Amino acid sequence: MNLGGRARVRRFTAAILILLLAMFTLTGCGKSEEKDQKQITVRIATDLNENDAAYRQLKRFAAKAEEASEGKIKVKLYPEAKWDSNDSLLAYLDTGALEMVCLRTDRLTAEVPEYALYSYPSLFSDAGAVSSYALSDSGRQALAMSKNYHLLGFTANGYSYFLHRFWAENYANYRGRSFYAELADTTASALDGLGIRVINEENSTPGMNHILTEGELDYLLQVNVINESDYITDPNVYYNLEITAVSPLFWQKLSDDEQNILTEAFNNALKEECAYQKDRSLKEILPEGGAGFIPWSTENKQTAYQALRYLSENYIMSSQNALGSYFMPTAATEEGV
């Protein structure tokens, strides 16, 4: 082969190599872009402290979703006040600025008034009752009552109280009765800001004025309203529920498989957190320094009354044990509720 022929072969070989390199580069970029497109980031803003049991449940959810999706789904959590005020969280869902929010159920009562009762701390007497209800058909049907949002599921926070000795020693079903007293129309305005309920004078049922959180007890001791020796620590933990709501825009874009991954990961996280709490002490379950009681302000009391009327027509209160109760559908036949 003459020199001209060799030169043509070298040029042809070089052209082939350049073409192959270009194809490899383009293919690699395509795969990278495709991988980036498949990555799903789920941002969850909450009204929770990072030490709350409910926040710990969401951490479990984040880990399970990432594992089940083989890294395709990444969940980022934001504690209280990281995304403006709690009242604004739903607005972020409406615009698609956030994928999910976890918040108190009374934020959703404009749409579903009966959700108000989930915020009462007397509702569930143990973590097992929380799990049984939240994962039952009844719990799922309750979540489906919202038409504006897809509600992924419940999270639960535990509460412990200081009980007045007289009521603790003389009323076996003390906690269950106090739930109804919270709805009493006669509430002492001086203690209303603390979320401490008084009883109806015509009713001998103990009221929330006999149940104090650590912060409330400290405050009343400082102002010499009560005697510390009159109160004892309640050895039990009681729960209320929060709800994790999903942006409709985000949920509709997910495939069925992706929706199932998120739903199963959330339910498994709840089940695991409740099982974790079963044999733990109060100090291990509750946030550092104890948990607070969520006060009912004057403006949302009427919502609670409406919710109670709805529930009295559609639900019965079923005692879980001597101390506490949980919701049960009137015609329920399912196990574990």
Secondary structure as UniProt FT lines:
FT   HELIX           3..38
FT   STRAND          40..46
FT   TURN            50..51
FT   HELIX           53..68
FT   TURN            69..71
FT   STRAND          73..78
FT   TURN            80..81
FT   HELIX           86..88
FT   HELIX           89..95
FT   STRAND          100..104
FT   HELIX           105..108
FT   TURN            109..111
FT   HELIX           113..119
FT   TURN            121..122
FT   HELIX           127..134
FT   HELIX           137..143
FT   TURN            144..145
FT   STRAND          150..159
FT   STRAND          162..164
FT   HELIX           165..170
FT   TURN            172..173
FT   HELIX           174..181
FT   TURN            182..183
FT   HELIX           189..192
FT   TURN            193..195
FT   TURN            201..202
FT   HELIX           208..210
FT   STRAND          211..212
FT   HELIX           214..222
FT   TURN            223..224
FT   HELIX           228..230
FT   STRAND          231..233
FT   STRAND          238..246
FT   HELIX           248..253
FT   HELIX           256..277
FT   TURN            278..279
FT   HELIX           282..285
FT   TURN            288..289
FT   HELIX           298..314
FT   STRAND          315..319
FT   STRAND          325..329
FT   TURN            330..331
FT   TURN            335..336
//
